[in-house]
């Protein structure tokens, strides 16, 4: 499409904005509706976006495709974790979550290799066609997930809109570096906080933010995940610009790390069931810091 880097980044940024908002939204909807229905809706939306992406012959349509994909794929992390914690016994939850983490890591490893092959051999639009494979999971979700509904009372639409617009404005500010967007995000966030404190069944309970342990865990997760995904985003650019590698070569360089993460995820889940989460969390942070130090 002969785009500037700032324009091309919207293929990624537009996806992340709607992915972040929809993940929280699906989690809240799961308090009211059956997880089975929500995850099916998410997968259908994701595949509609994939079809639109396959036929994207111009840049705006590609952005629309990515937004639709994000509105669907936000269901996967939110509801995947919910399934693990809601429907499995307490003594194996760590193992189940470890398998989920390993699966995500495996996908992160095989994706660049497969994506590089498809891009090099065919066309980048066929990457969207590959995503439609996820439709084959629908019969399993329909068969194995229960029809049990949540026990929440109604959906707080104003709260959802305020939070979604606040998050979107903040991410737009980070992307475009426009000061007025930061001001808009701050005003929307203030409105959101005021709203959830005076609403009986808010989109996000205000009591969560008064829980010190919860606030600390959110801060830890933000720092760890942002640096991790930042490196995943920057590494291919580094390998292309400094190492002059093509898509297939970049995938092969990233593959061993992803496979290591897949193996460690399963082991870590078993350790959590026996020893608790703290040792695994500390070990993960040490590995992250060591890796960043060696890269520097």
N, C-alpha and C positions, 0 to 999 in steps of 0.2 A: 504493500500500500504506500510505500515511500513516505513513511511517517518520521517525525522528529522523535527522539527518545521520550520526551515528555508526553507526546500523544500516544506512543506505543504503550506507555506504562498504564494507560487506562484499561487496556485489556486485562491487566492484573488488578489494578486498583478498583475498577468498577466491580469486579467480582468480589473482592475482599469486603467492600462496603456493604453490599447486600448479603454476603455470607455471614458477616458478623451480626447484622440485624436479624436475619432470619433464624440463626441458631438460637438466640435468646427467645424469639417468638415461638418457635416450635417447642422449646422447653416449657414455656408458660402454657401453651395450648395443651400440652400433655397432662396438665393438672385437671383438664376439663374433658378432653376427648380421648378415645382409645389410641394407644401408640401405634397399633396396626394400621389404622386409617391414615394417621399423620405421615408415617414413613412411606406408605404407598403414594400419597399425594406428593411427597417430596421427590420420590424417584421418578414419578410421571413428569413433574415439572422439569427436573434435571434433564430428562431425555427429550422433552420438547425443545429445551434450549440447545441440546446437542444437535438435533435435526436442523434448527435454525442456523446454528454455527456451520454445519456442513454445506449449507447453501449460501453462506456469507460471501458474496462477491464484492461487497463494498464495506468500508470501515464501520459506519454507524450500525449496520446490521450485525456485524461481529460483536460490537459492544452490547447490543440488545440480547444477543444469544448468550453472552457471558452473564448478564444480569439474570436472565431466566434460569440459567444453570445454577447460579448462586442461590436464588430463591428456593430451589429444590434441594440442593446439596447441603444447605444449612441444617436439614433434618438429620443428616447422618451422624455428626458428632454429638449433637444434643440428645437424640433418641437412642443412639448406640450405647452411650454411657448409662442412660436411664434403664435400658433393657438389662444391662449387666447388673445394676444395683437393685432393680425392682423384682426381677424374676429368678435370680439365682441365690442359693443358700449363702449365709454369711461366711462359712468356712472356706468357700472357693471363689469369693468375689475378686480377691486380688489376682488369682490365676486367670479368671475370665477377663478382667481389665488388662492384664498383661498380654493375653492373646490378641485382644483388640489393638493394643499398641503395636504389637509385633506385625499384625496384618497391615496396619497403616504404614509402618516402616518398610515392609516388604513392597507395598505398592509404590512408596517413594523411591525404592531402589530399582524396581523393574520398569517403572514409568519412563524415566529418562532414556533407558536403553531401548525400550520398545518404541518410544516416541521418536528417538533419533533415527531408528531404522525406517519407520513409516514416513517421516519427513524426508529422509534422503532417498527412499525408493519410490514413493508415490507423490503425495502432496500433503501440506500441513492440515488441510480441511478433513482428511481421513482420520485425524486424531479425534474429531468430534464423532465420527461414525463408530469408532471403537468404543466410545463411552456408552453406546446403546446396549452393550453387553450386560450392563447393570439391570436391564429389564428382566433378565432371566432369574433374578433373585426374588421377584414378586411372588411367585407361587409358594416359596418357602416362608416368606413373611405372612402370607395369608393362612398358611397351614399351621405354623408353629406358634405364632404370637396370639395371646388370648384377646378376647373382645372387651376385656375389662376397661372401664372408663375411669378417669380421674375423679377426685372428689372436690375439685375447685368450684367456686361459685362465680361464674361469668368471666368474661374477658374484658380487661380494661383497655379499650381502644384508645382513648386519649393518652393514657400513660405509654402505650406502645408507640404511638405516633411521636410523642415528645422524645422518648428515648431514642427511637430510630433516627429522627431528624438530628438529635444532638450528636449521636455517634457518626452519622453521615457527614455532618458539618465539620466535625473534628478531623475525620479522615481526609476530607476535601482540603482542609487547611494544611494538613501535613503534605498532601500531594501538590497543591498549588501555591503554598506559602503566601496566602492572602490574609492579611490581618483581620478584615471584616468577617471572614468565616470563623475565626477563633472567637470573636465577639458574639456572633450568632450562636455558636456551640455553647458558650458559657451561659448565655441567656436561656437557651433551651434546657440546659442541664439544671439551672436554677428552677425553672418552671417544672421540670420533671420531679425534682426533689420535693418541691412544695406540694405537688399533686399527690405523690405517693404517701405523704404524711397526713393528708386529710381525706384519703379515699379508703373505704372499708376493705375492698379486695383489690389492691393495687397490682399493676403489672409486675413490679418487683417489690417485695416487702421491705419497708424501711428498717425493720428489725435486723435484717441481714447486715446492713452497714454499721449497726451498733455492736455487732459481734466481732471482738478484736481478732480472734483466731481466723474468722472468715476473711476479714480485711487483709490480714497478713498473708493468707494463702492466695488471695487474688493478686496481691503485689508480687509474690514469688512466681506465680504462674505467668504473670505478664512479663516479668524480666527474663525468665527462662525461655518461654515460647517465642517472644519477640526476637531475641538474639538467635535462637535456633532457626526460625523461619527466615530471618534476615540473611543468615549465612546460606541457607538453601537457595534463596533468590539471587545472592551475589556471586556464589561460587561458579555457576555457568558463565556469567559475564566475565569473571576473572580468567577462567580457563579459555574463553574465546579470545579475549583481548590480549592476554599475556602469553598463553600457551598456544594460540592460533589453532585451537581444536574445533572440529566440526561437531554437529549435534550428537552423532554416534559415539565419538571419542569422549565427549563430555559425560554422556551417560555411563560409559564404562568406568570413568574415574570416580563417579559418585556411587556406583553400584556396591563396592565392598563395604563402605560405611553404612549404607542402608541395610545391607544384609546382617551386619554386626548388630545394628539396632534391633532388627527383627528377632535375632537370637536372644539378645539381652532382655528384651521385653518379656518374653515368656519366663525366663529365669527370675527376673525381678518380681513378676507376679507371684510366683511360688514363695519367694522370700517374704513378701508382704503378708501372705497368709500365715507364715510361721513366726516372723519376727516383728511385724508391724511395718508401717510405711516410712518411718523416719530414716532407717539405715539406707533404704533404697534411694530416697530423696537426696540424702547427703552424698551418696556415691555418684548419683547422676550429676549433681552440681559440680563435684570435683572433676568428673570426666569432661563436662562442658568447659570448665575453666582451663583445664589442661589442653584441650583441643584448640581453644581460641589462642592460648599462649603460643602453642607450636605453630599455628597458622600465622601469627604476628611476626 
